[in-house]
């Protein structure tokens, strides 16, 4: 068996140890005589798996007690609607920061439910930076401020947090959750599709401050209602049990590494190596403002775009796969989530240097 270095933006590489543990437990989970996939979600065994995963996530993210953690389906995209439905709480306006493709999707969906004030936008720079906080135009009556801490396609990341006073901050953390420690108490809601740093696609994690729960707009489906889901411990219906279990294995893997501070150091080092390779070359370049470069998704372009296909083909021959940029922007993108080993980044950097020598 040989594993490639998979730079996919998501679904993405998972830690090999997690996959191996899942394989060991696949047919017979801890003497139960069944696979986790076959267990009743209300049975003692799965309930223990679910509770352990939540406890581990709470521990590694230091989630305060006044926050609920929901394990849902529907992807981050469902939360584009779920957020306004739950968070408007009688208000009619929400502030949204527009830093790229995923912000735009969240904005388009929110517009179905409320007036959206674009309080800041980096459209003028073609979404290559985070707008300076001093230029943000927050509305006093906003129900919340929504932003995308890491734009998966553009590779733009917030490395610090805006101050929105008493207005709850809502973050689509799909591609940055668990990449570093964060202060959860600064947020009203954090949500993320699992398929980057948490586990397999099909699971969506929502972390929500308790006092924001319970005032949904009329017509909110039960599945998107944080109160319904929280009262039912995310088991209003059948939850994505296997994804929840795998997420739990990923949380244990993070604990084994030493927690998010260690993870952050590794991520900073990995991304630093890649950006250094780009910056030290005349052949590769990054369109993203240096201060806002993502630790997770590193887009870069070749000086000769006609060589894009050759680059991808030669990389794949060396076991470096899924390096093509998003279809909307082209170029290259290396997604280097937690589970991408540092050797994968080293191998990519070496390949890039060699490719430049031969074709640059
Ligand atoms: N937000 C961000 C930042 C994303 O990267 C993605 C998926 N790539 C989504 C939202 C959509 O997630 P999902 O496919 O889980 O709905």
Boltz pocket constraint, residues with backbone or C-beta under 6 A from the ligand:
constraints:
  - pocket:
      binder: B
      contacts: [[A, 9], [A, 10], [A, 74], [A, 75], [A, 76], [A, 77], [A, 78], [A, 102], [A, 148], [A, 150], [A, 151], [A, 152], [A, 153], [A, 172], [A, 173], [A, 174], [A, 175], [A, 192], [A, 193], [A, 194]]
      max_distance: 6.0
